[in-house]
Amino acid sequence: MDKPGKTDIDWLKKNYNFHEVVLAELTRPTVRPKVESYDHYLYMVLHFPIFDEKGRKTHQREIDFLITKKELFTVTYDPVLPLESFFKTCLAEKTCEELYASKTTGHLLFYILKELFEFSLRQLDHIQENINVIEEKIFSGFERDVVEELSIIRRDIIDFRRAVKPEHITLDSLKEHGLKLFGKDLEPYFTGLIGEYMKVWNLLENNKEALDALYDNNTTLLEVKQNEIMKLFTILAFVTFPLSLLVGILQINSPHNPVFGRANDFWVIVGIVTASIITMIIIFKRKNWI
């Protein structure tokens, strides 16, 4: 079901006797993931990250599940490509239907969630590719050029984590309630879902740590370059200020000026200034300031 309306809700209530609180929640998105157990069914809410290539941003897409022993309902509020592809494949291929939908709804739920987690893994590929590109640029001297790229990817990882992190607790609850509904035979499947989740989470954490390291390294390189620039300006200011003062003093219109009025007075001033500059450079070199 996609954005169920009043007709859909009434049909569910009439044919499956779902609780009114659950039916009310199906009319609008839910903020947090959860699993709730009722007499003959489970109600579960999960959020999956979907990357928008045009906007270069990851969005959370909610999928609600109503799971009985014989039926499995999914409710979405925005397009979820991997879920739509899964159902289209099962409708088109007989072997897919026999593999995924020939046993219990618990088995079907496992395959649906497994497909969604595998899609999340593929979603992380673009983050890994961007990190590799940024790494090459940073160590090729383009630190300033990647600042915006680093910010965009960090936002992407933050959005991904917000969608994925709460799922761990939800899957643990699903395992507990699912075993009560379907029995011990499905324990490996519910445990397997936690394993699929951990693949996504570990890869996401690995990308986060790599990006944080690159961010810190890029910041350090930028600070070093900025410090070098400030150091250069400081040296230039230190050199030019005394010389400006010296030239200013020599320009004082005084009858007792020891330089003006003498032969080659211009070249004397140039010589004094040049000698002062050379002396300062020698001193700075010996001090390892330049």
The 8 nearest C-alpha neighbors of each residue, nearest first, counted from 0:
[[1, 74, 3, 73, 75, 2, 72, 7],
 [0, 2, 75, 3, 74, 76, 77, 78],
 [3, 1, 76, 75, 4, 0, 26, 74],
 [4, 2, 7, 1, 0, 26, 8, 5],
 [3, 5, 7, 6, 8, 2, 26, 9],
 [4, 6, 8, 7, 9, 3, 26, 10],
 [7, 5, 9, 4, 8, 10, 3, 11],
 [8, 6, 10, 4, 5, 9, 3, 11],
 [7, 9, 5, 11, 10, 6, 12, 22],
 [8, 10, 12, 6, 11, 7, 5, 13],
 [9, 11, 7, 13, 8, 12, 14, 6],
 [12, 10, 8, 14, 9, 13, 15, 7],
 [13, 11, 16, 9, 10, 17, 15, 14],
 [12, 14, 10, 11, 15, 16, 9, 17],
 [13, 15, 11, 12, 10, 16, 17, 9],
 [16, 14, 11, 17, 12, 13, 10, 18],
 [15, 17, 12, 13, 14, 18, 11, 19],
 [18, 16, 12, 15, 19, 22, 11, 21],
 [17, 19, 21, 20, 22, 16, 12, 37],
 [20, 18, 22, 21, 23, 17, 12, 24],
 [19, 21, 23, 18, 22, 24, 17, 25],
 [22, 20, 24, 18, 23, 19, 25, 17],
 [23, 21, 19, 25, 24, 20, 8, 18],
 [22, 24, 20, 21, 25, 26, 19, 27],
 [25, 23, 21, 26, 22, 27, 20, 29],
 [24, 26, 22, 23, 27, 21, 3, 28],
 [25, 27, 24, 23, 3, 4, 2, 22],
 [26, 28, 25, 24, 29, 76, 2, 23],
 [29, 27, 30, 76, 61, 26, 25, 24],
 [30, 28, 31, 27, 24, 44, 32, 61],
 [29, 31, 28, 32, 61, 46, 44, 45],
 [30, 32, 29, 33, 44, 45, 165, 46],
 [33, 31, 44, 45, 169, 46, 166, 165],
 [32, 34, 44, 169, 43, 31, 35, 45],
 [35, 33, 43, 42, 169, 173, 172, 44],
 [36, 34, 42, 41, 43, 33, 37, 176],
 [35, 37, 41, 176, 40, 42, 34, 38],
 [38, 36, 40, 39, 41, 35, 42, 18],
 [37, 39, 40, 36, 41, 180, 17, 67],
 [38, 40, 37, 67, 41, 180, 68, 36],
 [41, 39, 67, 66, 37, 38, 36, 42],
 [42, 40, 36, 66, 35, 65, 37, 43],
 [41, 43, 65, 35, 34, 64, 36, 66],
 [42, 44, 34, 64, 33, 63, 35, 41],
 [43, 45, 63, 32, 33, 62, 64, 34],
 [46, 44, 32, 62, 61, 63, 43, 47],
 [45, 47, 61, 60, 162, 59, 62, 32],
 [46, 48, 60, 59, 162, 61, 49, 163],
 [49, 47, 59, 58, 159, 162, 57, 60],
 [48, 50, 58, 57, 59, 47, 51, 60],
 [51, 49, 57, 56, 52, 58, 48, 122],
 [50, 52, 56, 55, 54, 53, 57, 49],
 [51, 53, 55, 54, 50, 56, 57, 49],
 [54, 52, 55, 51, 56, 50, 57, 49],
 [53, 55, 56, 51, 52, 57, 50, 58],
 [56, 54, 52, 51, 53, 57, 50, 151],
 [55, 57, 51, 54, 155, 50, 58, 52],
 [56, 58, 50, 49, 155, 158, 51, 48],
 [59, 57, 49, 48, 50, 60, 56, 158],
 [58, 60, 48, 47, 46, 162, 49, 61],
 [61, 59, 47, 46, 48, 58, 77, 49],
 [60, 62, 46, 45, 75, 47, 59, 63],
 [61, 63, 75, 45, 74, 44, 46, 73],
 [62, 64, 44, 74, 73, 43, 45, 75],
 [65, 63, 73, 43, 72, 42, 66, 44],
 [64, 66, 42, 72, 71, 41, 73, 43],
 [67, 65, 71, 41, 40, 64, 70, 72],
 [66, 68, 40, 70, 69, 39, 71, 41],
 [69, 67, 104, 70, 103, 66, 40, 181],
 [68, 70, 67, 104, 103, 71, 66, 105],
 [71, 69, 67, 68, 66, 104, 72, 65],
 [70, 72, 66, 65, 104, 67, 73, 64],
 [73, 71, 65, 64, 66, 70, 74, 0],
 [72, 74, 64, 63, 0, 62, 65, 75],
 [73, 75, 0, 63, 62, 1, 64, 72],
 [76, 74, 1, 62, 77, 2, 61, 0],
 [75, 77, 2, 1, 61, 28, 78, 74],
 [76, 78, 75, 79, 60, 1, 61, 2],
 [77, 79, 80, 76, 75, 60, 83, 1],
 [80, 78, 82, 81, 83, 77, 60, 75],
 [79, 81, 83, 82, 84, 78, 49, 85],
 [82, 80, 84, 83, 79, 85, 115, 118],
 [81, 83, 85, 84, 80, 79, 86, 115],
 [84, 82, 80, 86, 85, 81, 87, 79],
 [83, 85, 81, 87, 82, 86, 88, 80],
 [86, 84, 82, 88, 83, 87, 81, 89],
 [85, 87, 89, 83, 88, 84, 90, 82],
 [88, 86, 84, 90, 89, 85, 91, 83],
 [87, 89, 91, 85, 86, 90, 92, 84],
 [90, 88, 96, 95, 86, 92, 87, 91],
 [89, 91, 87, 88, 92, 86, 96, 93],
 [90, 92, 88, 89, 87, 93, 95, 86],
 [93, 91, 95, 89, 94, 88, 90, 96],
 [92, 94, 96, 95, 97, 91, 89, 90],
 [95, 93, 97, 96, 92, 98, 89, 99],
 [96, 94, 89, 98, 92, 93, 97, 99],
 [95, 97, 89, 93, 100, 99, 94, 98],
 [96, 98, 101, 94, 95, 100, 99, 93],
 [97, 99, 95, 96, 94, 100, 101, 102],
 [100, 98, 107, 96, 97, 101, 95, 110],
 [99, 101, 96, 107, 102, 97, 98, 103],
 [102, 100, 97, 99, 98, 96, 103, 107],
 [101, 103, 100, 106, 104, 99, 107, 105],
 [104, 102, 105, 106, 107, 68, 69, 101],
 [103, 105, 107, 106, 108, 68, 71, 69],
 [104, 106, 108, 103, 107, 109, 181, 185],
 [107, 105, 109, 103, 104, 108, 102, 110],
 [108, 106, 104, 110, 99, 109, 105, 100],
 [107, 109, 105, 111, 106, 110, 104, 112],
 [108, 110, 106, 112, 107, 111, 113, 105],
 [109, 111, 113, 107, 108, 112, 114, 106],
 [112, 110, 108, 114, 113, 109, 107, 115],
 [111, 113, 115, 114, 109, 110, 108, 116],
 [114, 112, 110, 116, 115, 111, 109, 117],
 [113, 115, 117, 111, 112, 116, 110, 118],
 [114, 116, 112, 118, 113, 117, 81, 119],
 [117, 115, 119, 113, 118, 114, 112, 195],
 [118, 116, 120, 114, 119, 115, 113, 121],
 [117, 119, 115, 121, 116, 120, 114, 122],
 [120, 118, 122, 116, 117, 121, 115, 123],
 [121, 119, 117, 123, 122, 118, 199, 116],
 [122, 120, 118, 124, 123, 119, 117, 125],
 [121, 123, 119, 120, 124, 118, 125, 50],
 [122, 124, 120, 126, 121, 125, 119, 127],
 [125, 123, 127, 121, 126, 122, 128, 120],
 [124, 126, 128, 127, 123, 129, 122, 121],
 [125, 127, 129, 123, 124, 128, 130, 152],
 [128, 126, 124, 130, 125, 129, 131, 123],
 [129, 127, 125, 131, 130, 126, 124, 132],
 [130, 128, 132, 126, 131, 127, 125, 133],
 [129, 131, 133, 127, 128, 132, 134, 126],
 [132, 130, 134, 128, 129, 133, 127, 135],
 [133, 131, 129, 135, 134, 130, 128, 136],
 [132, 134, 136, 130, 135, 131, 137, 129],
 [135, 133, 131, 137, 132, 136, 130, 138],
 [134, 136, 132, 133, 138, 137, 139, 131],
 [137, 135, 139, 133, 141, 134, 138, 132],
 [138, 136, 142, 134, 141, 139, 135, 140],
 [137, 139, 135, 136, 140, 134, 141, 142],
 [140, 138, 136, 137, 141, 135, 142, 134],
 [139, 141, 138, 137, 142, 136, 143, 135],
 [142, 140, 136, 137, 144, 143, 139, 145],
 [143, 141, 137, 144, 145, 140, 217, 221],
 [142, 144, 145, 141, 146, 221, 217, 140],
 [143, 145, 141, 142, 146, 147, 148, 136],
 [146, 144, 148, 147, 143, 142, 149, 133],
 [145, 147, 149, 148, 143, 144, 150, 142],
 [146, 148, 150, 149, 145, 151, 144, 143],
 [149, 147, 145, 151, 150, 146, 152, 133],
 [148, 150, 146, 152, 147, 151, 145, 153],
 [149, 151, 153, 147, 148, 152, 154, 146],
 [150, 152, 148, 154, 153, 149, 155, 147],
 [153, 151, 155, 149, 154, 150, 156, 148],
 [152, 154, 150, 156, 155, 151, 149, 157],
 [155, 153, 157, 151, 152, 156, 158, 150],
 [154, 156, 152, 158, 153, 157, 57, 56],
 [155, 157, 159, 153, 158, 154, 160, 152],
 [156, 158, 154, 160, 159, 155, 153, 161],
 [159, 157, 161, 155, 156, 160, 57, 154],
 [160, 158, 156, 162, 157, 161, 48, 155],
 [159, 161, 163, 157, 162, 158, 164, 156],
 [162, 160, 158, 159, 163, 164, 157, 165],
 [161, 163, 159, 160, 46, 48, 47, 59],
 [162, 164, 160, 166, 161, 165, 159, 47],
 [163, 165, 166, 160, 161, 162, 167, 200],
 [166, 164, 167, 163, 168, 169, 32, 162],
 [167, 165, 169, 164, 168, 163, 170, 32],
 [168, 166, 170, 169, 165, 164, 171, 193],
 [167, 169, 171, 170, 166, 165, 172, 33],
 [168, 170, 166, 172, 167, 33, 171, 173],
 [171, 169, 173, 167, 172, 168, 166, 174],
 [170, 172, 168, 174, 173, 169, 167, 175],
 [171, 173, 169, 175, 170, 174, 176, 34],
 [174, 172, 170, 176, 171, 177, 175, 169],
 [173, 175, 177, 171, 189, 172, 176, 178],
 [174, 176, 172, 173, 177, 178, 171, 179],
 [175, 177, 179, 173, 178, 174, 172, 36],
 [178, 176, 174, 180, 179, 173, 175, 181],
 [179, 177, 182, 181, 180, 176, 183, 175],
 [178, 180, 176, 177, 182, 181, 175, 183],
 [179, 181, 177, 178, 182, 176, 40, 68],
 [182, 180, 178, 179, 177, 185, 105, 183],
 [181, 183, 178, 184, 179, 180, 185, 177],
 [182, 184, 186, 185, 178, 181, 179, 187],
 [185, 183, 182, 186, 187, 181, 178, 188],
 [186, 184, 188, 183, 187, 182, 189, 181],
 [185, 187, 189, 183, 188, 184, 190, 178],
 [188, 186, 190, 185, 189, 191, 184, 183],
 [189, 187, 191, 185, 190, 186, 109, 192],
 [188, 190, 192, 174, 186, 191, 187, 185],
 [191, 189, 187, 193, 188, 192, 186, 194],
 [192, 190, 188, 194, 189, 193, 187, 195],
 [193, 191, 195, 189, 194, 190, 196, 188],
 [192, 194, 196, 190, 191, 195, 197, 170],
 [193, 195, 191, 197, 192, 196, 198, 190],
 [196, 194, 192, 198, 193, 197, 191, 116],
 [195, 197, 193, 199, 194, 198, 192, 200],
 [196, 198, 200, 194, 199, 195, 201, 193],
 [199, 197, 195, 201, 196, 200, 202, 194],
 [200, 198, 196, 197, 202, 201, 120, 203],
 [199, 201, 197, 203, 202, 198, 204, 196],
 [202, 200, 204, 203, 198, 199, 197, 205],
 [203, 201, 205, 199, 204, 200, 206, 198],
 [202, 204, 200, 206, 201, 205, 199, 207],
 [203, 205, 207, 201, 206, 202, 200, 208],
 [204, 206, 202, 208, 203, 207, 201, 209],
 [207, 205, 209, 203, 204, 208, 210, 202],
 [206, 208, 204, 210, 205, 209, 211, 203],
 [207, 209, 211, 205, 210, 206, 204, 212],
 [210, 208, 206, 212, 207, 211, 205, 213],
 [209, 211, 213, 207, 212, 208, 214, 206],
 [212, 210, 214, 208, 213, 209, 207, 215],
 [213, 211, 209, 215, 210, 214, 216, 208],
 [214, 212, 216, 210, 211, 215, 217, 209],
 [213, 215, 211, 217, 212, 216, 210, 218],
 [216, 214, 218, 212, 213, 217, 211, 219],
 [215, 217, 213, 219, 218, 214, 212, 220],
 [216, 218, 220, 214, 219, 215, 213, 142],
 [219, 217, 215, 221, 216, 220, 214, 222],
 [218, 220, 222, 216, 217, 221, 215, 223],
 [221, 219, 223, 217, 222, 218, 216, 224],
 [220, 222, 218, 224, 219, 223, 225, 217],
 [221, 223, 225, 219, 220, 224, 226, 218],
 [224, 222, 226, 220, 221, 225, 219, 227],
 [223, 225, 227, 221, 226, 222, 220, 228],
 [226, 224, 222, 228, 227, 223, 221, 229],
 [225, 227, 229, 223, 224, 228, 230, 222],
 [228, 226, 230, 224, 225, 229, 231, 223],
 [227, 229, 225, 231, 230, 226, 224, 232],
 [230, 228, 226, 232, 231, 227, 233, 225],
 [229, 231, 227, 233, 228, 232, 226, 234],
 [232, 230, 228, 234, 229, 233, 227, 235],
 [231, 233, 235, 229, 234, 230, 236, 228],
 [232, 234, 230, 236, 231, 235, 229, 237],
 [235, 233, 237, 231, 236, 232, 238, 230],
 [236, 234, 232, 238, 237, 233, 239, 231],
 [235, 237, 233, 239, 234, 238, 240, 232],
 [238, 236, 234, 235, 240, 239, 233, 241],
 [239, 237, 235, 236, 240, 234, 241, 242],
 [238, 240, 242, 236, 241, 237, 243, 235],
 [239, 241, 243, 242, 237, 238, 236, 244],
 [242, 240, 244, 243, 239, 245, 238, 237],
 [243, 241, 245, 239, 244, 240, 246, 272],
 [244, 242, 240, 246, 245, 241, 239, 247],
 [243, 245, 241, 247, 242, 246, 240, 248],
 [246, 244, 242, 248, 247, 243, 241, 249],
 [245, 247, 249, 243, 248, 244, 242, 250],
 [246, 248, 244, 250, 245, 249, 243, 251],
 [249, 247, 245, 250, 246, 251, 244, 243],
 [248, 250, 246, 247, 251, 245, 256, 258],
 [249, 251, 247, 248, 252, 246, 259, 253],
 [252, 250, 248, 249, 253, 247, 256, 246],
 [251, 253, 250, 254, 256, 249, 255, 259],
 [252, 254, 255, 256, 251, 250, 259, 257],
 [255, 253, 256, 252, 257, 259, 260, 251],
 [254, 256, 253, 257, 252, 258, 259, 260],
 [255, 257, 253, 258, 254, 259, 249, 252],
 [258, 256, 255, 259, 261, 260, 249, 254],
 [259, 257, 256, 264, 261, 260, 249, 267],
 [260, 258, 261, 264, 256, 257, 249, 265],
 [259, 261, 258, 262, 264, 256, 257, 263],
 [260, 262, 264, 259, 258, 263, 257, 265],
 [261, 263, 264, 260, 259, 265, 258, 267],
 [264, 262, 266, 265, 261, 267, 260, 259],
 [263, 265, 267, 261, 262, 266, 259, 258],
 [266, 264, 268, 267, 263, 269, 259, 262],
 [265, 267, 269, 268, 263, 264, 270, 271],
 [266, 268, 264, 270, 265, 269, 271, 263],
 [267, 269, 271, 265, 270, 266, 272, 264],
 [270, 268, 266, 272, 267, 271, 273, 265],
 [269, 271, 267, 273, 268, 272, 266, 274],
 [270, 272, 268, 274, 269, 273, 275, 267],
 [271, 273, 275, 269, 270, 274, 268, 276],
 [274, 272, 270, 276, 275, 271, 269, 277],
 [273, 275, 277, 271, 276, 272, 270, 278],
 [274, 276, 278, 272, 273, 277, 271, 279],
 [275, 277, 273, 279, 278, 274, 280, 272],
 [278, 276, 280, 274, 279, 275, 281, 273],
 [277, 279, 275, 281, 276, 280, 274, 282],
 [280, 278, 282, 276, 281, 277, 283, 275],
 [279, 281, 283, 277, 282, 278, 284, 276],
 [282, 280, 284, 278, 279, 283, 277, 285],
 [281, 283, 279, 285, 280, 284, 286, 278],
 [284, 282, 286, 280, 288, 285, 281, 289],
 [283, 285, 287, 281, 286, 282, 289, 280],
 [284, 286, 282, 287, 283, 281, 288, 280],
 [285, 287, 283, 284, 288, 282, 289, 281],
 [288, 286, 284, 285, 289, 283, 282, 281],
 [287, 289, 283, 286, 284, 285, 230, 234],
 [288, 287, 284, 283, 286, 231, 280, 234]]
